């Protein structure tokens, strides 16, 4: 009986070690382009086909649909937003979408990493911002296909968004 328990303990220890190692890596952010995001400057429409941001040209676009100017929110808010990476000059297709950030009153409150194994949505815990009026926008990051240029573009600022 003790030999059976000994084998069981060895097998269980092995499984715990293997599953624990796999689980520890499961949620890590694995964005392959972190340097491109930190080095990004504001997007210049002249770097894109058509020389303008979408919809006037084929440059990038960032949009925030909720919360909108004049909205009242409370609790955790999951904004509705959209992005286009834009078509860089001399590229054969649209650029690379690197990620996005949610900014409240000019400070980053949430980051979306599309390369994470478990990508978390943008979220705003309004309790940390305090009651009253706030300015909210989405910032997107894009790169050309060769990954030699990157930039960011902000959505329209929605202000005021009221937290009650």
N, CA and C atoms as a LAMMPS dump frame, in Angstrom:
ITEM: TIMESTEP
0
ITEM: NUMBER OF ATOMS
492
ITEM: BOX BOUNDS ff ff ff
-5.0000000000000000e+02 5.0000000000000000e+02
-5.0000000000000000e+02 5.0000000000000000e+02
-5.0000000000000000e+02 5.0000000000000000e+02
ITEM: ATOMS id mol type element x y z
1 1 1 N 0.817 -1.186 0
2 1 2 C 0 0 0
3 1 3 C 0.866 1.257 0
4 2 1 N 1.978 1.251 0.71
5 2 2 C 2.832 2.424 0.763
6 2 3 C 3.525 2.679 -0.573
7 3 1 N 3.815 1.633 -1.359
8 3 2 C 4.427 1.816 -2.676
9 3 3 C 3.446 2.543 -3.594
10 4 1 N 2.177 2.208 -3.527
11 4 2 C 1.147 2.861 -4.336
12 4 3 C 1.002 4.34 -3.976
13 5 1 N 1.02 4.621 -2.686
14 5 2 C 0.935 6.013 -2.248
15 5 3 C 2.179 6.794 -2.656
16 6 1 N 3.329 6.144 -2.608
17 6 2 C 4.577 6.79 -3.004
18 6 3 C 4.53 7.169 -4.486
19 7 1 N 4.086 6.24 -5.338
20 7 2 C 3.956 6.519 -6.782
21 7 3 C 2.941 7.644 -7.019
22 8 1 N 1.84 7.579 -6.307
23 8 2 C 0.812 8.607 -6.434
24 8 3 C 1.374 9.98 -6.054
25 9 1 N 2.146 10.054 -4.979
26 9 2 C 2.736 11.318 -4.529
27 9 3 C 3.721 11.856 -5.554
28 10 1 N 4.52 10.986 -6.159
29 10 2 C 5.469 11.42 -7.191
30 10 3 C 4.717 11.956 -8.406
31 11 1 N 3.716 11.217 -8.861
32 11 2 C 2.932 11.651 -10.021
33 11 3 C 2.227 12.976 -9.74
34 12 1 N 1.653 13.116 -8.574
35 12 2 C 0.957 14.344 -8.214
36 12 3 C 1.926 15.518 -8.124
37 13 1 N 3.112 15.302 -7.554
38 13 2 C 4.122 16.362 -7.477
39 13 3 C 4.548 16.815 -8.861
40 14 1 N 4.721 15.862 -9.769
41 14 2 C 5.111 16.184 -11.139
42 14 3 C 4.025 17.022 -11.822
43 15 1 N 2.77 16.616 -11.697
44 15 2 C 1.672 17.347 -12.318
45 15 3 C 1.535 18.757 -11.758
46 16 1 N 1.659 18.891 -10.458
47 16 2 C 1.563 20.218 -9.838
48 16 3 C 2.681 21.121 -10.345
49 17 1 N 3.89 20.58 -10.461
50 17 2 C 5.016 21.383 -10.939
51 17 3 C 4.805 21.807 -12.387
52 18 1 N 4.368 20.895 -13.245
53 18 2 C 4.157 21.209 -14.662
54 18 3 C 2.989 22.175 -14.829
55 19 1 N 1.866 21.866 -14.222
56 19 2 C 0.699 22.74 -14.365
57 19 3 C 0.942 24.095 -13.726
58 20 1 N 1.664 24.151 -12.642
59 20 2 C 1.988 25.429 -12.012
60 20 3 C 2.847 26.293 -12.908
61 21 1 N 3.801 25.7 -13.604
62 21 2 C 4.668 26.456 -14.515
63 21 3 C 3.88 26.974 -15.704
64 22 1 N 2.998 26.162 -16.244
65 22 2 C 2.17 26.599 -17.37
66 22 3 C 1.228 27.709 -16.923
67 23 1 N 0.622 27.553 -15.785
68 23 2 C -0.333 28.534 -15.263
69 23 3 C 0.351 29.874 -14.961
70 24 1 N 1.598 29.837 -14.492
71 24 2 C 2.3 31.069 -14.138
72 24 3 C 2.554 31.942 -15.354
73 25 1 N 2.637 31.342 -16.538
74 25 2 C 2.916 32.08 -17.762
75 25 3 C 1.637 32.456 -18.511
76 26 1 N 0.497 31.976 -18.059
77 26 2 C -0.734 32.081 -18.831
78 26 3 C -1.195 33.502 -19.108
79 27 1 N -1.004 34.434 -18.2
80 27 2 C -1.547 35.763 -18.406
81 27 3 C -0.521 36.834 -18.713
82 28 1 N 0.717 36.465 -18.935
83 28 2 C 1.76 37.463 -19.147
84 28 3 C 1.533 38.235 -20.437
85 29 1 N 1.811 39.525 -20.392
86 29 2 C 1.733 40.362 -21.576
87 29 3 C 2.927 40.04 -22.461
88 30 1 N 2.669 39.69 -23.695
89 30 2 C 3.739 39.281 -24.593
90 30 3 C 3.746 40.136 -25.849
91 31 1 N 3.585 41.432 -25.694
92 31 2 C 3.6 42.319 -26.85
93 31 3 C 4.995 42.289 -27.455
94 32 1 N 5.124 41.85 -28.726
95 32 2 C 6.45 41.767 -29.331
96 32 3 C 7.011 43.125 -29.745
97 33 1 N 6.255 44.191 -29.574
98 33 2 C 6.67 45.508 -30.044
99 33 3 C 6.687 46.571 -28.942
100 34 1 N 7.153 46.289 -27.726
101 34 2 C 7.073 47.304 -26.666
102 34 3 C 7.887 48.555 -26.984
103 35 1 N 9.021 48.406 -27.641
104 35 2 C 9.848 49.567 -27.982
105 35 3 C 9.164 50.494 -28.963
106 36 1 N 8.383 49.933 -29.874
107 36 2 C 7.668 50.764 -30.842
108 36 3 C 6.609 51.614 -30.16
109 37 1 N 5.989 51.094 -29.113
110 37 2 C 4.965 51.867 -28.41
111 37 3 C 5.599 52.977 -27.573
112 38 1 N 6.684 52.682 -26.883
113 38 2 C 7.287 53.706 -26.036
114 38 3 C 7.963 54.799 -26.852
115 39 1 N 8.419 54.477 -28.064
116 39 2 C 9.091 55.462 -28.914
117 39 3 C 8.122 56.217 -29.814
118 40 1 N 6.847 55.854 -29.792
119 40 2 C 5.872 56.44 -30.708
120 40 3 C 5.68 57.936 -30.473
121 41 1 N 5.606 58.67 -31.566
122 41 2 C 5.3 60.095 -31.57
123 41 3 C 3.89 60.267 -32.134
124 42 1 N 3.28 61.442 -32.007
125 42 2 C 1.96 61.638 -32.617
126 42 3 C 2.013 61.358 -34.122
127 43 1 N 0.967 60.737 -34.643
128 43 2 C 0.92 60.395 -36.07
129 43 3 C 0.91 61.647 -36.939
130 44 1 N 1.62 61.576 -38.049
131 44 2 C 1.663 62.642 -39.05
132 44 3 C 0.887 62.15 -40.27
133 45 1 N -0.178 62.837 -40.681
134 45 2 C -0.973 62.36 -41.808
135 45 3 C -0.155 62.19 -43.089
136 46 1 N 0.938 62.936 -43.234
137 46 2 C 1.765 62.834 -44.444
138 46 3 C 2.469 61.481 -44.549
139 47 1 N 2.517 60.701 -43.469
140 47 2 C 3.147 59.379 -43.5
141 47 3 C 2.219 58.303 -44.047
142 48 1 N 0.982 58.663 -44.391
143 48 2 C -0.015 57.675 -44.785
144 48 3 C -0.554 57.957 -46.184
145 49 1 N -1.026 56.899 -46.84
146 49 2 C -1.618 57.018 -48.17
147 49 3 C -2.79 57.986 -48.096
148 50 1 N -2.841 58.906 -49.017
149 50 2 C -3.91 59.9 -49.047
150 50 3 C -3.59 61.136 -48.233
151 51 1 N -2.528 61.097 -47.431
152 51 2 C -2.082 62.263 -46.696
153 51 3 C -3.039 62.785 -45.649
154 52 1 N -3.967 61.947 -45.18
155 52 2 C -4.939 62.388 -44.176
156 52 3 C -5.386 61.193 -43.343
157 53 1 N -5.935 61.508 -42.168
158 53 2 C -6.481 60.454 -41.329
159 53 3 C -7.804 59.978 -41.916
160 54 1 N -8.171 58.721 -41.624
161 54 2 C -9.444 58.168 -42.056
162 54 3 C -10.578 59.032 -41.487
163 55 1 N -11.628 59.341 -42.217
164 55 2 C -12.066 58.844 -43.508
165 55 3 C -11.616 59.693 -44.707
166 56 1 N -10.87 60.774 -44.483
167 56 2 C -10.447 61.621 -45.604
168 56 3 C -9.28 61.018 -46.368
169 57 1 N -8.482 60.215 -45.713
170 57 2 C -7.362 59.516 -46.33
171 57 3 C -7.326 58.105 -45.795
172 58 1 N -6.196 57.446 -45.944
173 58 2 C -6.082 56.076 -45.451
174 58 3 C -5.167 55.992 -44.238
175 59 1 N -5.121 57.07 -43.477
176 59 2 C -4.349 57.086 -42.233
177 59 3 C -5.105 56.398 -41.119
178 60 1 N -4.518 56.355 -39.928
179 60 2 C -5.155 55.68 -38.798
180 60 3 C -6.396 56.432 -38.303
181 61 1 N -7.167 55.74 -37.499
182 61 2 C -8.374 56.314 -36.905
183 61 3 C -8.546 55.723 -35.517
184 62 1 N -8.994 56.537 -34.578
185 62 2 C -9.342 56.094 -33.224
186 62 3 C -10.674 56.708 -32.866
187 63 1 N -11.591 55.907 -32.369
188 63 2 C -12.913 56.407 -32.011
189 63 3 C -13.384 55.852 -30.683
190 64 1 N -14.075 56.689 -29.932
191 64 2 C -14.649 56.299 -28.651
192 64 3 C -16.147 56.537 -28.723
193 65 1 N -16.926 55.471 -28.567
194 65 2 C -18.381 55.578 -28.654
195 65 3 C -19.063 55.699 -27.308
196 66 1 N -18.478 55.11 -26.284
197 66 2 C -19.035 55.178 -24.936
198 66 3 C -17.887 55.1 -23.956
199 67 1 N -17.814 55.908 -22.95
200 67 2 C -18.75 56.976 -22.61
201 67 3 C -18.567 58.187 -23.52
202 68 1 N -19.651 58.868 -23.768
203 68 2 C -19.682 60.014 -24.663
204 68 3 C -19.832 61.295 -23.844
205 69 1 N -19.525 62.408 -24.459
206 69 2 C -19.667 63.7 -23.782
207 69 3 C -21.076 63.837 -23.199
208 70 1 N -21.139 64.168 -21.91
209 70 2 C -22.419 64.353 -21.23
210 70 3 C -22.941 63.11 -20.537
211 71 1 N -22.328 61.948 -20.782
212 71 2 C -22.773 60.717 -20.122
213 71 3 C -22.454 60.758 -18.633
214 72 1 N -23.282 60.063 -17.845
215 72 2 C -23.03 59.864 -16.417
216 72 3 C -22.741 58.391 -16.199
217 73 1 N -21.651 58.094 -15.496
218 73 2 C -21.228 56.708 -15.296
219 73 3 C -20.857 56.48 -13.836
220 74 1 N -20.82 55.218 -13.452
221 74 2 C -20.368 54.825 -12.125
222 74 3 C -19.889 53.385 -12.192
223 75 1 N -19.1 52.964 -11.21
224 75 2 C -18.592 51.595 -11.189
225 75 3 C -17.483 51.4 -12.215
226 76 1 N -17.364 50.188 -12.723
227 76 2 C -16.375 49.893 -13.756
228 76 3 C -17.019 50.093 -15.119
229 77 1 N -16.395 50.912 -15.937
230 77 2 C -16.908 51.231 -17.271
231 77 3 C -16.021 50.545 -18.303
232 78 1 N -16.643 49.801 -19.216
233 78 2 C -15.942 49.176 -20.335
234 78 3 C -16.302 49.968 -21.588
235 79 1 N -15.402 50.835 -22.043
236 79 2 C -15.755 51.709 -23.167
237 79 3 C -15.909 50.937 -24.473
238 80 1 N -16.752 51.455 -25.337
239 80 2 C -16.824 50.932 -26.706
240 80 3 C -15.928 51.829 -27.553
241 81 1 N -15.026 51.22 -28.269
242 81 2 C -14.034 51.984 -29.023
243 81 3 C -13.677 51.216 -30.293
244 82 1 N -13.048 51.912 -31.219
245 82 2 C -12.616 51.29 -32.461
246 82 3 C -11.313 51.894 -32.926
247 83 1 N -10.624 51.18 -33.811
248 83 2 C -9.329 51.656 -34.3
249 83 3 C -9.039 51.101 -35.687
250 84 1 N -8.344 51.886 -36.484
251 84 2 C -7.776 51.453 -37.76
252 84 3 C -6.294 51.795 -37.721
253 85 1 N -5.458 50.885 -38.173
254 85 2 C -4.015 51.095 -38.08
255 85 3 C -3.47 51.999 -39.183
256 86 1 N -4.205 52.19 -40.251
257 86 2 C -3.764 53.065 -41.333
258 86 3 C -2.839 52.368 -42.32
259 87 1 N -2.763 52.935 -43.515
260 87 2 C -1.93 52.389 -44.585
261 87 3 C -0.736 53.313 -44.757
262 88 1 N 0.42 52.89 -44.25
263 88 2 C 1.637 53.689 -44.321
264 88 3 C 2.12 53.8 -45.764
265 89 1 N 2.739 54.932 -46.114
266 89 2 C 3.339 55.09 -47.435
267 89 3 C 4.369 53.981 -47.661
268 90 1 N 4.427 53.472 -48.875
269 90 2 C 5.366 52.426 -49.306
270 90 3 C 5.106 51.064 -48.683
271 91 1 N 3.985 50.879 -47.99
272 91 2 C 3.61 49.557 -47.488
273 91 3 C 2.632 48.921 -48.466
274 92 1 N 2.522 47.595 -48.42
275 92 2 C 1.627 46.887 -49.331
276 92 3 C 0.264 46.608 -48.701
277 93 1 N 0.099 46.935 -47.429
278 93 2 C -1.165 46.684 -46.731
279 93 3 C -1.246 47.614 -45.523
280 94 1 N -2.359 47.511 -44.793
281 94 2 C -2.512 48.291 -43.569
282 94 3 C -1.389 47.968 -42.588
283 95 1 N -1.065 48.946 -41.759
284 95 2 C -0.004 48.787 -40.774
285 95 3 C -0.365 47.824 -39.662
286 96 1 N 0.478 47.759 -38.662
287 96 2 C 0.321 46.851 -37.529
288 96 3 C -0.314 47.61 -36.368
289 97 1 N -1.413 47.079 -35.842
290 97 2 C -2.033 47.642 -34.642
291 97 3 C -1.251 47.12 -33.441
292 98 1 N -0.628 48.034 -32.692
293 98 2 C 0.238 47.643 -31.579
294 98 3 C -0.489 47.538 -30.24
295 99 1 N -1.559 48.316 -30.061
296 99 2 C -2.282 48.318 -28.797
297 99 3 C -2.983 49.64 -28.586
298 100 1 N -3.621 49.782 -27.429
299 100 2 C -4.334 51.02 -27.137
300 100 3 C -4.339 51.281 -25.638
301 101 1 N -4.646 52.528 -25.312
302 101 2 C -4.733 52.96 -23.92
303 101 3 C -5.997 53.781 -23.727
304 102 1 N -6.549 53.711 -22.534
305 102 2 C -7.671 54.557 -22.144
306 102 3 C -7.119 55.624 -21.22
307 103 1 N -7.345 56.884 -21.57
308 103 2 C -6.853 57.999 -20.762
309 103 3 C -8.028 58.747 -20.146
310 104 1 N -7.929 59.027 -18.873
311 104 2 C -8.921 59.826 -18.153
312 104 3 C -8.174 61.011 -17.556
313 105 1 N -8.603 62.19 -17.895
314 105 2 C -7.96 63.428 -17.434
315 105 3 C -6.463 63.426 -17.753
316 106 1 N -6.105 62.853 -18.904
317 106 2 C -4.722 62.855 -19.361
318 106 3 C -3.839 61.751 -18.814
319 107 1 N -4.359 60.908 -17.93
320 107 2 C -3.574 59.815 -17.353
321 107 3 C -4.085 58.466 -17.846
322 108 1 N -3.161 57.554 -18.116
323 108 2 C -3.527 56.213 -18.571
324 108 3 C -4.144 55.438 -17.407
325 109 1 N -5.372 54.945 -17.61
326 109 2 C -6.042 54.152 -16.577
327 109 3 C -6.169 52.684 -16.981
328 110 1 N -5.962 52.383 -18.279
329 110 2 C -6.093 51.008 -18.745
330 110 3 C -5.353 50.859 -20.066
331 111 1 N -4.797 49.66 -20.288
332 111 2 C -4.066 49.363 -21.512
333 111 3 C -4.612 48.082 -22.128
334 112 1 N -4.763 48.087 -23.45
335 112 2 C -5.179 46.888 -24.185
336 112 3 C -3.988 46.376 -24.98
337 113 1 N -3.573 45.154 -24.707
338 113 2 C -2.472 44.507 -25.404
339 113 3 C -3.045 43.348 -26.218
340 114 1 N -3.177 43.509 -27.545
341 114 2 C -3.772 42.441 -28.342
342 114 3 C -2.903 41.191 -28.437
343 115 1 N -1.67 41.249 -27.969
344 115 2 C -0.758 40.115 -28.069
345 115 3 C -0.684 39.297 -26.786
346 116 1 N -1.377 39.729 -25.745
347 116 2 C -1.387 38.968 -24.493
348 116 3 C -2.17 37.675 -24.685
349 117 1 N -1.787 36.662 -23.963
350 117 2 C -2.501 35.381 -24.079
351 117 3 C -3.954 35.521 -23.65
352 118 1 N -4.172 36.372 -22.664
353 118 2 C -5.542 36.674 -22.214
354 118 3 C -5.687 38.185 -22.236
355 119 1 N -6 38.716 -23.404
356 119 2 C -6.117 40.166 -23.549
357 119 3 C -7.29 40.677 -22.721
358 120 1 N -7.03 41.648 -21.866
359 120 2 C -8.072 42.25 -21.046
360 120 3 C -8.629 43.462 -21.768
361 121 1 N -9.936 43.69 -21.677
362 121 2 C -10.514 44.858 -22.335
363 121 3 C -10.115 46.146 -21.61
364 122 1 N -10.232 47.251 -22.311
365 122 2 C -10.04 48.543 -21.654
366 122 3 C -11.13 48.694 -20.598
367 123 1 N -10.771 49.177 -19.434
368 123 2 C -11.735 49.345 -18.347
369 123 3 C -11.342 50.549 -17.51
370 124 1 N -12.357 51.232 -17
371 124 2 C -12.143 52.408 -16.158
372 124 3 C -12.86 52.189 -14.836
373 125 1 N -12.099 52.061 -13.759
374 125 2 C -12.665 51.964 -12.412
375 125 3 C -12.929 53.39 -11.951
376 126 1 N -14.156 53.859 -12.126
377 126 2 C -14.481 55.268 -11.899
378 126 3 C -14.269 55.697 -10.455
379 127 1 N -14.339 54.773 -9.511
380 127 2 C -14.141 55.116 -8.106
381 127 3 C -12.763 55.698 -7.827
382 128 1 N -11.771 55.34 -8.661
383 128 2 C -10.42 55.859 -8.472
384 128 3 C -10.276 57.285 -8.996
385 129 1 N -11.226 57.729 -9.825
386 129 2 C -11.151 59.071 -10.415
387 129 3 C -11.9 60.11 -9.604
388 130 1 N -12.796 59.677 -8.76
389 130 2 C -13.59 60.619 -7.967
390 130 3 C -14.81 61.11 -8.721
391 131 1 N -15.766 61.632 -7.982
392 131 2 C -16.99 62.128 -8.597
393 131 3 C -16.721 63.437 -9.331
394 132 1 N -17.624 63.766 -10.244
395 132 2 C -17.485 65.01 -10.994
396 132 3 C -17.205 64.77 -12.462
397 133 1 N -16.76 65.83 -13.132
398 133 2 C -16.537 65.801 -14.582
399 133 3 C -15.116 65.344 -14.913
400 134 1 N -15.009 64.538 -15.96
401 134 2 C -13.717 64.017 -16.4
402 134 3 C -13.649 64.038 -17.925
403 135 1 N -12.422 64.091 -18.454
404 135 2 C -12.173 63.98 -19.885
405 135 3 C -11.674 62.587 -20.211
406 136 1 N -12.258 61.945 -21.241
407 136 2 C -11.932 60.558 -21.578
408 136 3 C -11.592 60.463 -23.062
409 137 1 N -10.524 59.705 -23.379
410 137 2 C -10.184 59.433 -24.772
411 137 3 C -9.455 58.101 -24.879
412 138 1 N -9.381 57.583 -26.114
413 138 2 C -8.642 56.362 -26.417
414 138 3 C -7.442 56.746 -27.27
415 139 1 N -6.287 56.179 -26.957
416 139 2 C -5.065 56.382 -27.753
417 139 3 C -4.684 55.042 -28.385
418 140 1 N -4.492 55.045 -29.708
419 140 2 C -4.081 53.816 -30.399
420 140 3 C -2.645 53.962 -30.893
421 141 1 N -1.961 52.836 -31.003
422 141 2 C -0.588 52.795 -31.482
423 141 3 C -0.524 51.953 -32.744
424 142 1 N 0.212 52.445 -33.746
425 142 2 C 0.323 51.741 -35.02
426 142 3 C 1.765 51.783 -35.517
427 143 1 N 2.101 50.831 -36.372
428 143 2 C 3.448 50.75 -36.936
429 143 3 C 3.362 50.362 -38.402
430 144 1 N 4.393 50.733 -39.174
431 144 2 C 4.448 50.266 -40.55
432 144 3 C 4.825 48.783 -40.553
433 145 1 N 4.68 48.132 -41.693
434 145 2 C 4.908 46.688 -41.756
435 145 3 C 6.353 46.293 -41.477
436 146 1 N 7.288 47.169 -41.796
437 146 2 C 8.7 46.858 -41.545
438 146 3 C 9.096 47.104 -40.091
439 147 1 N 8.195 47.698 -39.317
440 147 2 C 8.414 48.028 -37.91
441 147 3 C 9.569 49.008 -37.716
442 148 1 N 9.719 49.927 -38.663
443 148 2 C 10.758 50.955 -38.552
444 148 3 C 10.178 52.289 -38.115
445 149 1 N 8.856 52.449 -38.199
446 149 2 C 8.176 53.681 -37.784
447 149 3 C 6.967 53.303 -36.947
448 150 1 N 6.667 54.145 -35.974
449 150 2 C 5.452 53.952 -35.185
450 150 3 C 4.919 55.315 -34.781
451 151 1 N 3.632 55.347 -34.458
452 151 2 C 3.022 56.593 -33.997
453 151 3 C 1.775 56.266 -33.19
454 152 1 N 1.225 57.304 -32.546
455 152 2 C -0.032 57.13 -31.827
456 152 3 C -1.02 58.193 -32.276
457 153 1 N -2.296 57.874 -32.13
458 153 2 C -3.372 58.788 -32.489
459 153 3 C -4.416 58.752 -31.39
460 154 1 N -4.869 59.926 -30.96
461 154 2 C -5.906 60.023 -29.936
462 154 3 C -7.274 60.178 -30.57
463 155 1 N -8.276 59.573 -29.94
464 155 2 C -9.658 59.794 -30.361
465 155 3 C -10.066 61.201 -29.959
466 156 1 N -11.245 61.582 -30.345
467 156 2 C -11.806 62.852 -29.887
468 156 3 C -11.966 62.79 -28.367
469 157 1 N -11.646 63.882 -27.698
470 157 2 C -11.802 63.953 -26.247
471 157 3 C -13.279 64.099 -25.898
472 158 1 N -13.773 63.221 -25.039
473 158 2 C -15.156 63.322 -24.562
474 158 3 C -15.104 63.962 -23.183
475 159 1 N -15.599 65.212 -23.134
476 159 2 C -15.514 65.995 -21.916
477 159 3 C -16.699 66.955 -21.864
478 160 1 N -17.485 66.933 -20.84
479 160 2 C -17.318 66.169 -19.608
480 160 3 C -18.036 64.827 -19.657
481 161 1 N -17.442 63.837 -18.998
482 161 2 C -18.098 62.578 -18.649
483 161 3 C -18.216 62.624 -17.139
484 162 1 N -19.437 62.499 -16.633
485 162 2 C -19.68 62.671 -15.207
486 162 3 C -19.629 61.344 -14.453
487 163 1 N -18.923 61.323 -13.357
488 163 2 C -18.922 60.181 -12.449
489 163 3 C -19.752 60.58 -11.253
490 164 1 N -20.717 59.736 -10.912
491 164 2 C -21.578 60.036 -9.745
492 164 3 C -21.423 59.006 -8.668
